[in-house]
Amino acid sequence: MEIGIIGLPQCGKTTVFGALSGGESTITNSMLNTNKPNLGVAKVHDPRLNILQDMFNPAKTTPAEVKYIDFPKSQEVNIKSKGISGEYLNYLQRADALLQVVRSFEDPSVPHVEGSIDPFRDISLMDLELSFSDLTILERRLEKLANELKSAKSNERDIKLKEQMILSRVKKDLEQEIPIREQDISEEEQKIMSNFQFLTAKPMLIVWNIGENNIDNSQIIEDELRSQFARPGVGVVTLSGKIEMELGIMDMNESNEFREFMGIDEPALDKAIRSSYELLGLISFFTVGSDEVKAWTIEKDIEASKAAGKIHTDIERGFIRAEVISYQNLLDSGSLGAGKKKGLVKLEGKSYNVRDGDIINFLFNV
């Protein structure tokens, strides 16, 4: 999973990036002064993986990963003055979701680019920039379609007319400030539009970056915001980027003690990843053995053969069947062998829809 971090200047975007990267990505002046994005990889904390590790005692345990992409200050300026374009746009288009950092904290030493703290205004400004980017792409494509239709052959004309009709409707709604993710678009129409990688079609996780003085009210603020932003493809989490980044560089015992003292129930990383999984409709399945226990991220309701392809294309191509036991059944059985004796390990075919927590052994032949 790859998530692009966006936000207005001085919103704490890079600080949140450091927090989500678990303090593992060192942010230097040279990084801030380059046009290249900063990449951070976060390990997905899944308690089930720890239990499987204790059960199988593997040589290696590999959690799922989330890649976060942060963009330097030189690119931030483009958001406000020139729109989203160039390499910045390319990276965002490739992302699975967007994470918008919104400044809610007060800090006189870090003046807001708009002169005052107003998170709702900032969200509107960023939404407009994303819409402008999509509208530019739509206008270019519609102009090209209009020219192509002048000389299109009869067998091509209907296809182009259909695309023109869909894109025109999407453009009209977008001009009415309705993001593509909230528009009524059929599955067939989604296929036509998927190649354009529209930004307002991507799931959006809003990170409400609060100050230390609001930590005690964090959950109340988050609950209220979730109610206000209850719309398709949008999620909200609250956190203090500054505090979370400091916690990320502490050892585990120190950070746990500090979180307890501050009343922070859950690390920002875990909260953001959980929300991202929900937004994207993702689940995890596991492969186990003495060599490695590993978590794999897939979409909900994906077929077993497609899940096998996440491991290797050869396994998908030569898929025979899948040996499957649910995590809970394995836990209740105490071991894989005991689960087999109880008949809890099922043999499933290509069309089996993998469920969250499934432990799977794929049988294949190539």
Secondary structure, 3 states (H helix, E strand, C coil): CEEEEECCCCCCHHHHHHHHCCCCCCCCHHHHCCCCCEEEEEECCCHHHHHHHHHHCCCEEECCEEEEEECCHHHHHHHHHCCCCHHHHHHHHHCCEEEEEEECCCCCCCCCCCCCCCHHHHHHHHHHHHHHHHHHHHHHHHHHHHHHHHCCCHHHHHHHHHHHHHHHHHHHHHHCCCCHHHCCCCHHHHHHHHHHCCHHHCCEEEEEECCHHHHHHHHHHHHHHHHHCCCCCEEEEEECHHHHHHHHCCCHHHHHHHHHHHCCCCCHHHHHHHHHHHHHCEEEEEECCCCEEEEEEEECCCEHHHHHHHHCHHHHHCEEEEEEECHHHHHHHCCHHHHHHCCCCEEECCCCECCCCCEEEEEECC
